[in-house]
Amino acid sequence: MIIPGSPFDDYTLSWRMFRCMSNENMIFGDAISKCDIYIRSTKRVIVDLGTGDGDVIKRVISHDNNTDKRTYLLVDPSDEYLHIAKLLTSKYAPKISYKCMSFKDIVFNENMLCLSVHMLYLLDDHEIAEVFKLPEKGVELIVICDDGESVFSELWTKFAKKYYERTLQIIKSFNIAKEKYDCCESYINTKVISPIKNDRIGEEVFSSMMSVMCYHDWRDMNDDDREIALAIIQGYIIDGYIQCRSRLIQINTNKNIIRLEEKTTGPCKD
């Protein structure tokens, strides 16, 4: 199962392994459900861009008090992932459409709210910019991405510079959007079981998790690079868990939402 733009051949399988060891799905699903924009949005179609296995959107739907007024479009370039997503979200199937397609093939309209959870790195710079132009079409956005100072970002500066540059492109595109739209951002803290010095984790799982964190196949890294990666990760471990930090970005076109410059009570709820 290879997704276009993935940093190494078995990335998607390693990503699923990482998610099993992390509380990301639960935290991200809850955070989206509590977003100001999501709660107040009048958009009738929720698009999950790069839905993956569907676990995050399943959690979002389960907390949604407006399911009678909304439908959900789950998009992913992988038929295999969509098959898994269909199984995980089968309880809500009458409200869901599943589409195997890439970002450039999606037809967006002003009736949509688009979710993007840790997948924009797999798009190129032009496509990332296009995502942040969706509000021009009346599309509201909720984007979750790594913070520029997260453990991932520090690792990527060493081992996956292309993807680190895409992180910077996401932040740059958001800063441009802030000049034109109602926007806000907050932060989400998650954690993942550390594979380092963990007797319960075998070599294959260790390699998969380290590959995801470095965004580079661990098996191809030399000893010096591995030592650097281990040292970086050690700095983020507390009580056996690697601490991770993400940005939650909200962009909307509904003037009923308080504008960024008018906010006086800190970042929007996450």
Beta strands, then each sheet from edge to edge (+ up, - down):
strand 1: 45-49
strand 2: 71-76
strand 3: 96-100
strand 4: 112-117
strand 5: 140-146
strand 6: 182-193
strand 7: 237-238
strand 8: 241-252
sheet 1: 3+ 2+ 1+ 4+ 5+ 8- 6+
sheet 2: 3+ 2+ 1+ 4+ 5+ 8- 7+
end
